[in-house]
Amino acid sequence: MDKLPQRSFRRGRLSEQLVCELERMVAEEYSNPGDRLPKESELAERFRVSRIVVREAIKVLEERGLVDVRAGSGTYALA
């Protein structure tokens, strides 16, 4: 089994780190308005964080106007 990288609180909150990664992902992979981002569980697995961390990061992106979260439908790129 692969050893997970050790995390340190000195580098900031995981959700803040994930915001940076998701911003880059949206810009590079989901750059067209209306592109649907992967499910919360898929993002958690991809970045090896909990779904709560993903929710916090997505909420920040929504506040910044980068994504639109539609209950029961998914998260979509806006810009």
BELWOVEN-V723151 format. One line per field, one symbol per residue. ss: DSSP state (H for helix, E for strand, - for the rest). psi: psi as a letter, one per 40 degrees, with the letter a starting at -180 (. if undefined). burial: # if it has 9 or more other C-alpha atoms within 8 Angstrom, else .. A space follows every 50 residues. Layout:
ss->???
psi->???
burial->???
This chain:
ss->--------HHH--HHHHHHHHHHHHHHHH------E---HHHHHHHH--- HHHHHHHHHHHHH---EEEE---EEEE--
psi->hihiihihedeiiddddddddddddddddfehhehhiiidddddddefii dddddddddddddefdihhhhedahiid.
burial->..............#####..##.##...##.#.###..#..###...#. #.######.###..#####....#####.
